[in-house]
Amino acid sequence: MSDKAWRWKKLNSVNPYIFLDEGGDLNRERSAGAIIFREEGEERYYLLLYHPVGHWDFPKGHIEKKESEIKAAIREIKEETGIENLEFVDGFRKEINYNFRRKDKLVYKEVVFYLSKTEKKEVKLSFEHKDYVWLPYTEALERLSYDNSKNILKMAEIFIENKE
């Protein structure tokens, strides 16, 4: 594919421009998830999931038709972790976006993250993941694979600290 086959397209104010591939093909996906934490004494632990392709991230998944972001996050968390008792923290909603390729098609993905507290330590992984871990903030920050996820975790930690 030549450089001329790529062109810019204005999408939205969050990610104002992305590349479209040859012919202008672009698949858009929207997902929702949460940064889940629990507290033991003075320590706060964040839940990370290990994906078979080799990265650590937060629970998230596709928003189904006619499903709200929050309902999608709740459903995906239950499906991926078995956790149902969640207390969503009011006022935290952050969005990330990125591009990736799937079968030679460019995909533009938007993911909305909420912040949620749970008392549950046990996790029942779905087939989509190979492992999980509860880690304190600094260790979770180091373990996360992507900068977008690290930035969301930083925002979540600051948000919680400011609420206390």
Contacts in CASP RR format, 6 or more apart in sequence:
PFRMAT RR
TARGET T0000
AUTHOR 0000-0000-0000
METHOD contacts of the structure
MODEL  1
MSDKAWRWKKLNSVNPYIFLDEGGDLNRERSAGAIIFREEGEERYYLLLY
HPVGHWDFPKGHIEKKESEIKAAIREIKEETGIENLEFVDGFRKEINYNF
RRKDKLVYKEVVFYLSKTEKKEVKLSFEHKDYVWLPYTEALERLSYDNSK
NILKMAEIFIENKE
1 21 0 8 1.000
1 22 0 8 1.000
5 21 0 8 1.000
5 22 0 8 1.000
5 23 0 8 1.000
6 19 0 8 1.000
6 20 0 8 1.000
6 21 0 8 1.000
6 22 0 8 1.000
7 19 0 8 1.000
7 20 0 8 1.000
7 24 0 8 1.000
8 17 0 8 1.000
8 18 0 8 1.000
8 19 0 8 1.000
8 20 0 8 1.000
9 17 0 8 1.000
9 18 0 8 1.000
9 19 0 8 1.000
9 20 0 8 1.000
9 24 0 8 1.000
9 26 0 8 1.000
10 16 0 8 1.000
10 17 0 8 1.000
11 17 0 8 1.000
11 18 0 8 1.000
11 108 0 8 1.000
14 95 0 8 1.000
14 97 0 8 1.000
14 110 0 8 1.000
15 97 0 8 1.000
15 108 0 8 1.000
18 26 0 8 1.000
18 99 0 8 1.000
18 106 0 8 1.000
18 108 0 8 1.000
19 99 0 8 1.000
19 106 0 8 1.000
20 26 0 8 1.000
20 106 0 8 1.000
21 105 0 8 1.000
21 106 0 8 1.000
25 105 0 8 1.000
25 106 0 8 1.000
26 106 0 8 1.000
26 107 0 8 1.000
26 108 0 8 1.000
27 102 0 8 1.000
27 105 0 8 1.000
27 106 0 8 1.000
27 107 0 8 1.000
27 108 0 8 1.000
28 107 0 8 1.000
28 108 0 8 1.000
28 109 0 8 1.000
28 110 0 8 1.000
29 62 0 8 1.000
29 107 0 8 1.000
29 108 0 8 1.000
29 109 0 8 1.000
29 110 0 8 1.000
30 62 0 8 1.000
30 63 0 8 1.000
30 109 0 8 1.000
30 110 0 8 1.000
30 111 0 8 1.000
30 112 0 8 1.000
31 60 0 8 1.000
31 61 0 8 1.000
31 62 0 8 1.000
31 63 0 8 1.000
31 72 0 8 1.000
31 76 0 8 1.000
31 109 0 8 1.000
31 110 0 8 1.000
31 111 0 8 1.000
31 112 0 8 1.000
32 60 0 8 1.000
32 61 0 8 1.000
32 63 0 8 1.000
32 69 0 8 1.000
32 70 0 8 1.000
32 72 0 8 1.000
32 73 0 8 1.000
32 76 0 8 1.000
32 111 0 8 1.000
32 112 0 8 1.000
32 113 0 8 1.000
32 114 0 8 1.000
33 58 0 8 1.000
33 59 0 8 1.000
33 60 0 8 1.000
33 61 0 8 1.000
33 72 0 8 1.000
33 73 0 8 1.000
33 76 0 8 1.000
33 77 0 8 1.000
33 111 0 8 1.000
33 112 0 8 1.000
33 113 0 8 1.000
33 114 0 8 1.000
34 58 0 8 1.000
34 59 0 8 1.000
34 60 0 8 1.000
34 73 0 8 1.000
34 77 0 8 1.000
34 86 0 8 1.000
34 88 0 8 1.000
34 113 0 8 1.000
34 114 0 8 1.000
34 115 0 8 1.000
34 116 0 8 1.000
35 46 0 8 1.000
35 58 0 8 1.000
35 113 0 8 1.000
35 114 0 8 1.000
35 115 0 8 1.000
35 116 0 8 1.000
35 152 0 8 1.000
35 153 0 8 1.000
35 156 0 8 1.000
36 46 0 8 1.000
36 47 0 8 1.000
36 58 0 8 1.000
36 59 0 8 1.000
36 77 0 8 1.000
36 81 0 8 1.000
36 83 0 8 1.000
36 86 0 8 1.000
36 116 0 8 1.000
36 117 0 8 1.000
36 118 0 8 1.000
37 44 0 8 1.000
37 45 0 8 1.000
37 46 0 8 1.000
37 47 0 8 1.000
37 115 0 8 1.000
37 116 0 8 1.000
37 117 0 8 1.000
37 118 0 8 1.000
37 156 0 8 1.000
37 160 0 8 1.000
38 44 0 8 1.000
38 45 0 8 1.000
38 47 0 8 1.000
38 117 0 8 1.000
38 118 0 8 1.000
38 119 0 8 1.000
38 120 0 8 1.000
38 121 0 8 1.000
38 134 0 8 1.000
39 45 0 8 1.000
39 117 0 8 1.000
43 136 0 8 1.000
44 136 0 8 1.000
44 137 0 8 1.000
44 157 0 8 1.000
44 160 0 8 1.000
45 134 0 8 1.000
45 135 0 8 1.000
45 136 0 8 1.000
45 140 0 8 1.000
46 134 0 8 1.000
46 135 0 8 1.000
46 136 0 8 1.000
46 137 0 8 1.000
46 140 0 8 1.000
46 153 0 8 1.000
46 156 0 8 1.000
47 58 0 8 1.000
47 59 0 8 1.000
47 81 0 8 1.000
47 123 0 8 1.000
47 132 0 8 1.000
47 133 0 8 1.000
47 134 0 8 1.000
48 56 0 8 1.000
48 57 0 8 1.000
48 58 0 8 1.000
48 132 0 8 1.000
48 133 0 8 1.000
48 134 0 8 1.000
48 135 0 8 1.000
48 140 0 8 1.000
48 143 0 8 1.000
48 144 0 8 1.000
49 56 0 8 1.000
49 57 0 8 1.000
49 58 0 8 1.000
49 59 0 8 1.000
49 80 0 8 1.000
49 81 0 8 1.000
49 125 0 8 1.000
49 129 0 8 1.000
49 131 0 8 1.000
49 132 0 8 1.000
50 56 0 8 1.000
50 129 0 8 1.000
50 130 0 8 1.000
50 131 0 8 1.000
50 132 0 8 1.000
50 133 0 8 1.000
51 57 0 8 1.000
51 128 0 8 1.000
51 129 0 8 1.000
51 130 0 8 1.000
52 128 0 8 1.000
52 129 0 8 1.000
52 130 0 8 1.000
54 145 0 8 1.000
55 145 0 8 1.000
55 146 0 8 1.000
56 133 0 8 1.000
56 143 0 8 1.000
56 144 0 8 1.000
56 145 0 8 1.000
56 149 0 8 1.000
57 144 0 8 1.000
57 145 0 8 1.000
57 146 0 8 1.000
57 149 0 8 1.000
58 113 0 8 1.000
58 149 0 8 1.000
58 152 0 8 1.000
59 76 0 8 1.000
59 77 0 8 1.000
59 80 0 8 1.000
59 81 0 8 1.000
60 73 0 8 1.000
60 76 0 8 1.000
60 111 0 8 1.000
60 113 0 8 1.000
61 72 0 8 1.000
61 76 0 8 1.000
61 80 0 8 1.000
61 111 0 8 1.000
62 72 0 8 1.000
62 76 0 8 1.000
63 69 0 8 1.000
63 72 0 8 1.000
64 72 0 8 1.000
64 75 0 8 1.000
67 75 0 8 1.000
69 93 0 8 1.000
69 112 0 8 1.000
69 114 0 8 1.000
70 88 0 8 1.000
70 114 0 8 1.000
73 112 0 8 1.000
73 114 0 8 1.000
73 116 0 8 1.000
74 86 0 8 1.000
77 83 0 8 1.000
77 86 0 8 1.000
77 116 0 8 1.000
78 84 0 8 1.000
79 126 0 8 1.000
80 125 0 8 1.000
80 126 0 8 1.000
80 128 0 8 1.000
80 129 0 8 1.000
81 123 0 8 1.000
81 124 0 8 1.000
81 125 0 8 1.000
81 126 0 8 1.000
81 132 0 8 1.000
82 123 0 8 1.000
82 124 0 8 1.000
83 118 0 8 1.000
83 120 0 8 1.000
83 123 0 8 1.000
85 118 0 8 1.000
85 119 0 8 1.000
85 120 0 8 1.000
86 116 0 8 1.000
86 117 0 8 1.000
86 118 0 8 1.000
87 116 0 8 1.000
87 117 0 8 1.000
87 118 0 8 1.000
88 114 0 8 1.000
88 115 0 8 1.000
88 116 0 8 1.000
89 114 0 8 1.000
89 115 0 8 1.000
89 116 0 8 1.000
89 117 0 8 1.000
89 159 0 8 1.000
89 160 0 8 1.000
89 163 0 8 1.000
91 159 0 8 1.000
92 114 0 8 1.000
92 115 0 8 1.000
92 155 0 8 1.000
92 156 0 8 1.000
92 159 0 8 1.000
93 112 0 8 1.000
93 113 0 8 1.000
93 114 0 8 1.000
94 112 0 8 1.000
94 113 0 8 1.000
94 152 0 8 1.000
94 155 0 8 1.000
94 156 0 8 1.000
95 110 0 8 1.000
95 111 0 8 1.000
95 112 0 8 1.000
95 113 0 8 1.000
96 110 0 8 1.000
96 111 0 8 1.000
96 113 0 8 1.000
96 148 0 8 1.000
96 149 0 8 1.000
96 151 0 8 1.000
96 152 0 8 1.000
97 108 0 8 1.000
97 109 0 8 1.000
97 110 0 8 1.000
97 111 0 8 1.000
98 108 0 8 1.000
98 109 0 8 1.000
98 148 0 8 1.000
99 106 0 8 1.000
99 107 0 8 1.000
99 108 0 8 1.000
99 109 0 8 1.000
100 106 0 8 1.000
100 107 0 8 1.000
100 109 0 8 1.000
101 107 0 8 1.000
113 152 0 8 1.000
113 156 0 8 1.000
115 156 0 8 1.000
115 159 0 8 1.000
115 160 0 8 1.000
121 134 0 8 1.000
123 132 0 8 1.000
125 131 0 8 1.000
125 132 0 8 1.000
133 143 0 8 1.000
135 143 0 8 1.000
137 153 0 8 1.000
137 157 0 8 1.000
140 153 0 8 1.000
141 150 0 8 1.000
141 153 0 8 1.000
141 154 0 8 1.000
144 150 0 8 1.000
144 153 0 8 1.000
END
